Amino acid sequence: MQVESPHAQASYANELEGTNVRAMSIATTLFFMWGFLTSLNDILIPNLKGIFDLNYTEVMLVQFAFFSSYFLFALPAGKIVELVGYKRTMIIGLSTMTVGALMFLPASRVPSFPLFLSALIVLAAGITGLQVAANPYVANLGPQRTASSRLNLAQALNSFGTFLAPIFGGLVILSKPAAVGSAPLTGAARAAQRVQEAATVQLPYIGIAATLAVLAIALALVKLPPMNFTQDLRPGEANPGTEDKLRNHPQLFLGALGIFLYVGAEVAIGSFLINYFQMPEIGGLSAKTASFCVSLYWGGAMLGRFAGAAILRFFSTGKVLAVAAAVAALLVMTSMLSYHMTAMVAIIAVGLFNSVMFPSIFTLGLEGLGPLTGRGSSLMVAAIVGGAIVPLLQGKLADGSLGLHHAFILPVLCYAYIAVFGFTRRPVALETA
């Protein structure tokens, strides 16, 4: 890892005694941006589905391309941190995200679905680098006793981004009303219409690219406190010299499967909500109106973070996780077996119970690893690839005889496993802010 000069370290000695507000403000902005861009995929999915006349399986390649990047780029990002340091890795991440956002322009002008997927891969690669560097950086911007508080604040800003993105996307990407009663266009007329529809993403992503570029420049110009960690928090960092082996900790692999299924279920639900709410038997909503309802799903997760932080002070992590997963499964089943407002409210409420799952599964999976925690964390981060696989499988179910309404049985099964995982774990304290 790049080591800062002794003079630079000394100049920040006093700042590091407490949280560095300036650095924290910049870092939390980064958390907001990657939450915003991740949730914006929920708007892209119905938009691209209509533009390219895709079925559900095909359009779920959006999430497959995006979340596969976590699996592919987490370890390379860790190596970049080792070579150039945390700040420069965040700058590289922002620059890569800027390139990914700009790639939406040629993708929309052609227009080409493979180019859109390529842009998403580049965008997600930058986000992966940003996450690998920013999480430990925020944790070490002040005293260790307040590390969880800083991370909780940063994650709250991340959730705020996921809440705002569907509203923003609904206003600027899905604002054009669908033509009613008109015959489908063919040939050159359909091609022209496709170009016009694809153009709706150009202005939003130009604005996003400009914002990311400004953040990268600001981060490069602002002097931030150097980090010389006593413990390497990069995903994938090995712990040489230990005789213990990961295979001796089955709870790690059970937890990694839990992360895989949780991220998969959460992303799958969010990905299908707009199309789900447009169904006549569910909501019959326009895409724009449905996008506002999607923001409620992610907003529930944001509010649940604060409620969960309080609840986890008094109840064991495993039991809280189990109850949250069981309730989420029941809510999804309620939506599957009902119609109209009941179906909508039930599926939106799942977001509230999703909120405590990721940190709880992560903590339970890493319990007792000791010096193997870094390598265990690598496996848990790689398991985020569930966000690529589960939505694709649900798309396959939706295209088949089950249809979209009952394809949500897949998230039910995911939550069922998580509930069993939580119930079978012994109590462990989850440090929260």
C-alpha positions as CSV (number, residue, x, y, z in Angstrom):
1,M,0.0,0.0,0.0
2,Q,1.2,3.5,-0.6
3,V,2.6,5.1,2.6
4,E,2.2,8.7,3.3
5,S,5.2,10.8,4.4
6,P,5.8,11.2,8.2
7,H,5.3,15.0,7.8
8,A,1.9,14.5,6.2
9,Q,0.9,12.1,9.0
10,A,2.0,14.5,11.7
11,S,0.1,17.3,10.1
12,Y,-3.2,15.4,10.5
13,A,-2.5,13.9,14.0
14,N,-4.9,16.2,15.7
15,E,-7.6,15.7,13.1
16,L,-7.5,12.0,13.5
17,E,-8.3,12.3,17.2
18,G,-11.9,13.0,16.2
19,T,-13.9,12.4,13.0
20,N,-12.7,14.5,10.1
21,V,-15.8,16.3,9.1
22,R,-14.6,17.4,5.7
23,A,-13.4,14.0,4.6
24,M,-16.5,12.4,6.1
25,S,-18.7,14.8,4.0
26,I,-17.0,13.8,0.8
27,A,-17.0,10.1,1.6
28,T,-20.7,10.1,2.4
29,T,-21.4,11.8,-0.9
30,L,-19.8,8.8,-2.6
31,F,-22.1,6.4,-0.7
32,F,-25.1,8.4,-1.9
33,M,-23.9,8.3,-5.5
34,W,-23.5,4.5,-5.7
35,G,-26.8,3.9,-4.0
36,F,-28.5,6.3,-6.4
37,L,-26.9,4.6,-9.5
38,T,-27.7,1.1,-8.3
39,S,-31.4,1.9,-7.7
40,L,-31.6,3.7,-11.0
41,N,-31.3,0.3,-12.7
42,D,-34.9,-0.4,-11.6
43,I,-36.0,2.4,-13.9
44,L,-33.7,1.3,-16.8
45,I,-35.2,-2.2,-16.8
46,P,-38.8,-1.3,-17.9
47,N,-37.4,1.4,-20.2
48,L,-35.0,-1.0,-22.0
49,K,-37.6,-3.7,-22.0
50,G,-39.9,-1.5,-24.1
51,I,-37.2,-0.1,-26.3
52,F,-35.8,-3.4,-27.4
53,D,-38.9,-5.5,-27.1
54,L,-37.3,-7.8,-24.5
55,N,-38.8,-10.6,-22.4
56,Y,-38.2,-10.6,-18.6
57,T,-35.3,-13.0,-18.8
58,E,-33.5,-10.9,-21.4
59,V,-34.0,-7.6,-19.6
60,M,-32.7,-9.0,-16.4
61,L,-29.3,-9.1,-18.1
62,V,-29.2,-5.5,-16.8
63,Q,-28.8,-6.7,-13.3
64,F,-26.7,-9.6,-14.3
65,A,-24.2,-7.3,-16.0
66,F,-24.2,-4.9,-13.1
67,F,-23.9,-7.2,-10.1
68,S,-21.5,-9.6,-11.8
69,S,-19.0,-6.7,-11.7
70,Y,-18.9,-7.1,-7.9
71,F,-17.7,-10.7,-8.3
72,L,-15.2,-9.8,-11.1
73,F,-13.7,-6.6,-9.8
74,A,-13.6,-6.8,-6.0
75,L,-10.2,-8.5,-5.8
76,P,-8.6,-6.3,-8.5
77,A,-9.9,-3.2,-6.7
78,G,-8.2,-4.5,-3.5
79,K,-4.9,-4.7,-5.4
80,I,-5.3,-1.1,-6.7
81,V,-5.8,0.0,-3.1
82,E,-2.5,-1.7,-2.2
83,L,-0.7,0.0,-5.1
84,V,-2.0,3.5,-5.0
85,G,-3.8,4.0,-1.7
86,Y,-7.4,4.6,-0.7
87,K,-7.9,8.2,-1.9
88,R,-6.5,7.5,-5.4
89,T,-8.6,4.3,-5.6
90,M,-11.7,6.3,-4.9
91,I,-10.6,8.8,-7.6
92,I,-10.1,5.9,-10.1
93,G,-13.5,4.5,-9.1
94,L,-15.2,7.8,-9.8
95,S,-13.4,8.3,-13.1
96,T,-14.4,4.8,-14.2
97,M,-18.0,5.5,-13.2
98,T,-17.8,8.7,-15.3
99,V,-16.7,6.7,-18.3
100,G,-19.5,4.2,-17.8
101,A,-22.1,7.0,-17.6
102,L,-20.8,8.5,-20.8
103,M,-21.0,5.2,-22.6
104,F,-24.8,5.5,-22.3
105,L,-24.7,8.2,-25.0
106,P,-23.4,5.9,-27.9
107,A,-25.6,3.1,-26.5
108,S,-28.7,5.2,-26.8
109,R,-27.8,6.7,-30.2
110,V,-27.3,3.4,-32.0
111,P,-29.4,2.2,-30.0
112,S,-27.8,-1.1,-28.8
113,F,-28.8,-3.3,-25.9
114,P,-25.3,-4.9,-25.7
115,L,-23.7,-1.4,-25.5
116,F,-26.1,-0.6,-22.6
117,L,-24.9,-3.7,-20.8
118,S,-21.3,-2.8,-21.5
119,A,-21.9,0.7,-20.0
120,L,-23.4,-0.9,-16.9
121,I,-20.4,-3.2,-16.5
122,V,-18.0,-0.3,-16.6
123,L,-20.2,1.8,-14.3
124,A,-20.4,-1.1,-11.8
125,A,-16.7,-1.7,-12.0
126,G,-16.1,1.8,-10.8
127,I,-18.7,1.4,-8.0
128,T,-16.9,-1.8,-6.9
129,G,-13.6,0.1,-6.6
130,L,-15.3,2.9,-4.7
131,Q,-16.9,0.5,-2.2
132,V,-13.7,-1.4,-1.6
133,A,-11.9,1.8,-0.7
134,A,-14.6,3.9,0.8
135,N,-15.9,1.5,3.4
136,P,-12.7,1.0,5.4
137,Y,-11.8,4.7,4.8
138,V,-14.9,5.9,6.5
139,A,-14.4,3.4,9.3
140,N,-11.0,4.9,10.0
141,L,-11.8,8.6,9.7
142,G,-11.9,8.9,13.5
143,P,-11.9,6.9,16.7
144,Q,-12.6,3.2,16.4
145,R,-15.3,3.5,19.1
146,T,-17.4,5.6,16.7
147,A,-16.5,3.6,13.5
148,S,-19.9,1.9,13.3
149,S,-21.6,5.2,13.8
150,R,-19.8,6.7,10.8
151,L,-20.6,3.6,8.7
152,N,-24.2,3.7,9.7
153,L,-24.4,7.4,8.7
154,A,-22.8,6.6,5.3
155,Q,-25.1,3.7,4.7
156,A,-28.1,5.9,5.5
157,L,-26.9,8.3,2.8
158,N,-26.6,5.3,0.5
159,S,-30.2,4.3,1.2
160,F,-31.3,7.9,0.6
161,G,-29.8,7.6,-2.8
162,T,-31.7,4.4,-3.5
163,F,-34.9,6.2,-2.4
164,L,-34.4,9.3,-4.7
165,A,-33.3,7.5,-7.8
166,P,-36.7,6.0,-8.8
167,I,-38.3,9.4,-8.4
168,F,-35.6,11.0,-10.5
169,G,-35.8,8.3,-13.1
170,G,-39.6,8.4,-13.2
171,L,-39.5,12.1,-13.9
172,V,-36.8,12.2,-16.6
173,I,-36.7,8.7,-18.1
174,L,-40.3,7.3,-17.8
175,S,-42.1,10.6,-18.2
176,K,-43.4,9.9,-21.7
177,P,-46.9,8.4,-21.6
178,A,-47.5,5.3,-23.5
179,A,-49.7,5.5,-26.6
180,V,-53.1,4.1,-26.1
181,G,-55.1,2.4,-28.8
182,S,-52.5,2.9,-31.5
183,A,-51.3,0.0,-33.7
184,P,-47.7,-1.2,-33.1
185,L,-45.1,0.4,-35.4
186,T,-43.0,-1.7,-37.7
187,G,-39.9,-1.3,-39.9
188,A,-38.4,2.2,-40.2
189,A,-41.1,3.7,-38.0
190,R,-40.3,1.3,-35.2
191,A,-36.6,2.0,-35.6
192,A,-37.2,5.7,-35.4
193,Q,-39.4,5.3,-32.3
194,R,-36.7,3.1,-30.7
195,V,-34.1,5.9,-31.2
196,Q,-36.5,8.5,-29.7
197,E,-37.3,6.3,-26.7
198,A,-33.6,5.5,-26.1
199,A,-32.7,9.2,-26.2
200,T,-34.5,9.7,-22.8
201,V,-31.5,8.4,-20.9
202,Q,-29.0,10.7,-22.6
203,L,-29.6,13.9,-20.5
204,P,-29.8,12.1,-17.1
205,Y,-26.6,10.2,-17.7
206,I,-24.8,13.3,-19.0
207,G,-25.8,15.0,-15.8
208,I,-24.6,11.9,-13.8
209,A,-21.3,11.8,-15.7
210,A,-20.7,15.5,-15.0
211,T,-21.5,15.1,-11.3
212,L,-19.1,12.1,-11.0
213,A,-16.4,14.0,-12.8
214,V,-16.8,17.0,-10.5
215,L,-16.6,14.7,-7.5
216,A,-13.4,13.1,-8.8
217,I,-11.8,16.5,-9.4
218,A,-12.9,17.7,-5.9
219,L,-11.5,14.6,-4.3
220,A,-8.2,15.0,-6.1
221,L,-7.9,18.6,-5.0
222,V,-9.0,18.3,-1.4
223,K,-6.3,17.3,1.1
224,L,-7.6,14.3,3.0
225,P,-6.1,12.7,6.1
226,P,-3.8,9.8,5.1
227,M,-4.7,6.3,6.3
228,N,-2.1,3.9,7.6
229,F,-4.3,1.1,8.9
230,T,-3.1,-1.4,11.4
231,Q,-5.5,-3.9,9.9
232,D,-6.1,-4.4,6.2
233,L,-9.8,-4.2,5.5
234,R,-9.7,-4.9,1.8
235,P,-11.9,-7.7,0.6
236,G,-9.7,-10.7,-0.4
237,E,-6.7,-9.9,1.7
238,A,-5.1,-13.1,2.9
239,N,-4.0,-13.7,6.5
240,P,-0.7,-15.6,6.2
241,G,0.8,-17.4,9.1
242,T,-2.5,-18.8,10.5
243,E,-3.1,-22.5,10.8
244,D,-6.8,-22.1,10.8
245,K,-8.7,-22.7,7.6
246,L,-11.9,-21.3,6.2
247,R,-13.3,-24.8,5.7
248,N,-13.3,-25.1,9.5
249,H,-16.0,-22.4,9.8
250,P,-19.2,-23.7,8.1
251,Q,-21.2,-20.7,9.3
252,L,-19.1,-18.5,6.9
253,F,-20.3,-20.5,3.8
254,L,-23.9,-20.6,5.2
255,G,-23.7,-16.8,5.7
256,A,-22.3,-16.3,2.2
257,L,-25.2,-18.2,0.8
258,G,-27.5,-16.0,2.9
259,I,-25.9,-12.9,1.4
260,F,-26.2,-14.4,-2.1
261,L,-30.0,-15.0,-1.6
262,Y,-30.7,-11.8,0.3
263,V,-29.1,-9.5,-2.3
264,G,-30.7,-11.6,-5.1
265,A,-34.2,-11.3,-3.5
266,E,-34.0,-7.6,-2.8
267,V,-32.7,-6.8,-6.3
268,A,-35.2,-9.1,-8.0
269,I,-38.2,-7.5,-6.2
270,G,-37.0,-4.0,-7.0
271,S,-36.3,-4.9,-10.6
272,F,-39.8,-6.2,-11.4
273,L,-41.8,-3.7,-9.4
274,I,-42.6,-1.2,-12.1
275,N,-43.8,-3.9,-14.5
276,Y,-45.6,-5.5,-11.6
277,F,-47.5,-2.3,-10.7
278,Q,-48.4,-1.7,-14.3
279,M,-50.3,-5.0,-14.5
280,P,-54.1,-4.3,-14.5
281,E,-54.8,-6.8,-11.8
282,I,-52.2,-5.3,-9.5
283,G,-52.2,-1.5,-9.9
284,G,-52.7,-0.6,-13.6
285,L,-50.3,2.3,-13.0
286,S,-48.3,4.2,-15.6
287,A,-44.6,3.6,-15.6
288,K,-44.0,7.1,-14.1
289,T,-46.4,6.6,-11.2
290,A,-45.1,3.1,-10.6
291,S,-41.6,4.5,-10.2
292,F,-42.7,6.6,-7.3
293,C,-44.0,3.5,-5.6
294,V,-40.6,1.8,-6.2
295,S,-39.1,4.7,-4.2
296,L,-41.3,3.7,-1.2
297,Y,-39.8,0.1,-1.4
298,W,-36.3,1.5,-1.1
299,G,-37.4,4.2,1.4
300,G,-38.6,1.5,3.7
301,A,-35.1,0.0,3.7
302,M,-33.7,3.4,4.6
303,L,-36.1,3.9,7.6
304,G,-35.6,0.3,8.7
305,R,-31.9,0.9,9.1
306,F,-32.5,3.3,12.0
307,A,-35.2,1.1,13.6
308,G,-33.0,-1.9,13.2
309,A,-30.1,-0.2,14.9
310,A,-32.2,0.3,18.0
311,I,-33.9,-3.1,18.0
312,L,-30.5,-4.9,17.7
313,R,-29.4,-3.3,20.9
314,F,-31.9,-5.4,22.8
315,F,-32.4,-8.6,20.8
316,S,-30.0,-11.2,19.4
317,T,-28.9,-10.7,15.8
318,G,-30.0,-14.2,14.7
319,K,-33.5,-13.9,16.1
320,V,-34.0,-10.4,14.6
321,L,-32.8,-11.6,11.2
322,A,-35.0,-14.7,11.4
323,V,-38.2,-12.7,12.2
324,A,-37.4,-10.0,9.5
325,A,-36.9,-12.7,6.9
326,A,-40.0,-14.7,7.9
327,V,-42.2,-11.5,7.8
328,A,-40.7,-10.6,4.4
329,A,-41.5,-14.1,3.0
330,L,-45.1,-13.7,4.3
331,L,-45.5,-10.3,2.8
332,V,-44.3,-11.5,-0.6
333,M,-46.7,-14.5,-0.4
334,T,-49.5,-12.1,0.5
335,S,-48.8,-10.1,-2.6
336,M,-48.6,-13.2,-4.8
337,L,-52.0,-14.4,-3.5
338,S,-53.9,-11.0,-3.6
339,Y,-54.6,-8.2,-6.0
340,H,-54.7,-4.4,-6.3
341,M,-53.9,-2.3,-3.2
342,T,-53.3,-5.3,-0.9
343,A,-50.7,-6.8,-3.4
344,M,-49.0,-3.4,-3.8
345,V,-48.8,-2.5,-0.1
346,A,-47.5,-6.0,0.8
347,I,-44.7,-6.0,-1.7
348,I,-43.6,-2.4,-0.9
349,A,-43.5,-3.3,2.9
350,V,-40.9,-5.9,2.2
351,G,-38.3,-3.1,1.9
352,L,-38.7,-2.2,5.6
353,F,-37.8,-5.8,6.6
354,N,-34.9,-6.0,4.2
355,S,-33.1,-3.3,6.0
356,V,-31.5,-5.4,8.8
357,M,-30.6,-8.4,6.8
358,F,-27.3,-7.6,5.1
359,P,-25.4,-6.4,8.3
360,S,-27.0,-9.2,10.3
361,I,-26.0,-12.0,7.9
362,F,-22.6,-10.5,7.4
363,T,-21.9,-10.4,11.2
364,L,-23.2,-13.9,11.8
365,G,-21.2,-15.3,8.9
366,L,-17.9,-13.8,10.1
367,E,-18.4,-14.8,13.7
368,G,-15.4,-16.5,15.2
369,L,-13.1,-16.1,12.2
370,G,-10.4,-14.1,14.0
371,P,-7.4,-13.6,11.7
372,L,-9.4,-15.2,8.9
373,T,-11.9,-12.3,8.9
374,G,-10.3,-10.6,5.9
375,R,-10.6,-13.7,3.7
376,G,-14.1,-14.4,5.0
377,S,-15.1,-10.9,4.1
378,S,-13.8,-11.5,0.6
379,L,-16.2,-14.5,0.2
380,M,-19.1,-12.5,1.6
381,V,-18.5,-9.6,-0.8
382,A,-18.2,-12.0,-3.8
383,A,-21.6,-13.4,-2.8
384,I,-23.2,-10.1,-3.8
385,V,-23.3,-11.7,-7.2
386,G,-26.6,-13.1,-6.1
387,G,-28.0,-9.8,-7.4
388,A,-27.0,-11.0,-10.9
389,I,-28.3,-14.6,-10.7
390,V,-31.6,-14.5,-8.8
391,P,-33.3,-11.7,-10.9
392,L,-32.3,-13.6,-14.0
393,L,-33.9,-16.8,-12.7
394,Q,-37.1,-14.9,-11.7
395,G,-37.2,-13.5,-15.2
396,K,-37.2,-17.0,-16.5
397,L,-40.1,-17.9,-14.2
398,A,-42.0,-14.8,-15.3
399,D,-41.6,-15.7,-18.9
400,G,-42.9,-19.2,-18.3
401,S,-46.3,-20.5,-17.1
402,L,-46.1,-18.9,-13.7
403,G,-46.2,-15.4,-15.1
404,L,-44.9,-12.3,-13.3
405,H,-47.5,-12.3,-10.5
406,H,-46.4,-15.7,-9.2
407,A,-42.7,-15.6,-10.1
408,F,-42.1,-13.9,-6.8
409,I,-42.1,-17.4,-5.3
410,L,-38.3,-17.3,-5.8
411,P,-37.7,-14.4,-3.3
412,V,-40.0,-16.3,-0.9
413,L,-37.7,-19.3,-1.0
414,C,-34.7,-17.0,-0.5
415,Y,-36.2,-15.4,2.6
416,A,-37.2,-18.8,3.9
417,Y,-33.5,-19.9,3.9
418,I,-32.4,-16.7,5.6
419,A,-35.1,-17.2,8.3
420,V,-33.8,-20.7,9.0
421,F,-30.2,-19.4,9.0
422,G,-31.1,-16.8,11.6
423,F,-33.0,-19.1,13.8
424,T,-30.2,-21.6,13.9
425,R,-27.5,-19.1,14.8
426,R,-26.5,-18.7,18.4
427,P,-26.9,-15.1,19.8
428,V,-24.2,-12.7,18.8
429,A,-24.0,-8.9,19.5
430,L,-24.2,-6.7,16.4
431,E,-22.5,-3.4,17.1
432,T,-24.6,-0.7,15.7
433,A,-24.7,3.1,15.9
